Amino acid sequence: MKIRHYFLLVVLLVALDQLAKFLAYEYLGIGNSVDINEFFSLTFAHNYGAAFGFLADSGGWQRYFLSIVSAVASIVISVWMLTTPLKYKFKLISLALILSGALGNMIDRIANGFVVDFIDFHYAEFNYPIFNFADIFISIGVILLIIVDWKK
C-alpha cells in the first residue's frame, strides 16, 4: 500500500464519523434517546469538553483550545505518518485511526462549538459517558499503536 491509501482511509473514516453524527442530529435531536436493548441506546448529546466531559463547564474558551490541540495533533500525526516507512502497516493504520478521530471531533468543535456524541452504553445505575465514532477510532488507534510499539 502507498501512503496515500492511508490518508484515503482517514478521509473515509472522517466521512463515516460525520455522516453518523449528522444522522444522530437529524433523527434523534438533543437529549432524545432510543433504546436498542437494555445495555445500549442512541442518545444525542453535545459535548463541550474533551474526553469524559473534561473542561465542559469552562466558559467557552475550551472550544478554541481543544480545536488548536486537535489541529496541532493532526499535523504532528500527519508528519509522523509521512515519515513512517510503508513496511510498518499496523503503525500506519493506528496513526490513520487516531488522525481520523482527531479530525472528526475537530470538525465538530469548529463548526458547532461542541462535539456530537450519540453512542450510549449503560447497565442498571452504571452509565458510561456517551461517545461517537471519532472517539472509537482514537481509542482503537491508541491501543493498536501501544501493541505495535510494545511488540518491538
N, C-alpha and C positions, 0 to 999 in steps of 0.2 A: 504494500500500500504506500502511496505517496502522502506527503504531509498535507496536501490539500484535501485528501479524503478525511483526515481527522478534523479539519476545520469545517468540512461539509457536514460531518456528524454533529459538530457544535451548532451549526445553522439549523439542522433538522430537529435537534433536541430543544433548542430555544423556541422554535416554531411550535413544537408539541406542547411545551410548557405554556406558551402564550395562548394557544388555542384552548387548552384545558381551563385556563383562568378566565378566558372570555366566555366559555360555556357555563362555567360556575356563576359568573356575573349575570349572564342572560337568564339562566334557568333557576337559580337559587335566590339571588338577591341578599343583601346584607342581613345577617342574623338568622336567616332561614336555614333549616336543616332537613335533610331527607335521610331517614334511617334505612340502611341497606340490610343490616342484621343487628343483633344485639351488641356487637363489638365495633361496628363500622358505620359511619354516617358521612354524608357530604354536607358540610356546614360552611357557609360563606362567611369569611371574616376578613377584616382589614388588619394588617399587622404594621404598625407604625414604627416598630423597632427592628431588632435583629432576631437571631435565633431565640426561641422561647420568650419572645416579647421583650428581650433586653433593650433598654433605653426607650421603650414605647411611650412612656409618660414624661418625656424630656423637653416638651415645649416646642418641638418642630425643628430645632437645629439638627437633629439626628438624621433627618431626610437628606440633607446636604452632605453631612459627614459620612453616612453609610453609602451614599452614591459615589462619593470620592474614593472611599475604601474599595468599593466594588470595581470602579474604573481602574484604579492602580493595580489591584489584584488581577484583573483581566489582562492588563498589559503585561504584567510580570509572568503570568501563566502562558500567555501567547508567545512571549520570547522564550520561555522555558521549553515550550513545545517545538518551536522553530530550531532550537539548539540541541534537542534530544535526537540522537541517532534513530533512524527508522527501525532498526533491529529491536528496539525496546517498545514493542507494540502495546503491551499492557500498561506501561507507564504513559504512553501517549493517549491511550483510551481513558485512563484515570484522569489525566490532565484535561482531556476534552470534556469529560463529565463535570469536573469542577468548574471549568470555564463556562460551560452551558448554564449551570446553576447560578453562577455569579452574574452572568449577563441577563438571565431571565428575571431575577429579582431586581437587578439594577434598572431594567426597563420599567418595571412596575413603579419603583421609587421615583424615577424621573418623571414618568407620565402621570402618576396618580398621587404621589406623596406617601404611598403605602404599598405594601406587598399583599397581593391577593392570596389567601390561604383557603383551603376547602377540604382537605383530607383529614378526617377526624376519627381517631381510634379511642375507644373507651370501654371500660368494664366496671360495672357497679359504680362505686364512688371515684374510681380512677379515670382521669381524663388526660390523655397525652396531648400536648399542645398541637393545635391544628397546623398543618403544613401543606406544601404543594410539591409539584414535580421537580421544580428547581432545587428544593431542599433535598429531595431524594437523590438527585444527580450529584449534588455536592457530597452527601453522606457516602454514597457508594464509591464515588471517585476518591475520597479521602481514605476510606477503608482499603480500596484496591491499591492505592499508592503506598500505604503503610505495608501491606502484604508484599508488594513487589520489592520495595526497598529492604524489608526485613529479610526476605529470601536471599538477597545479595549477600 
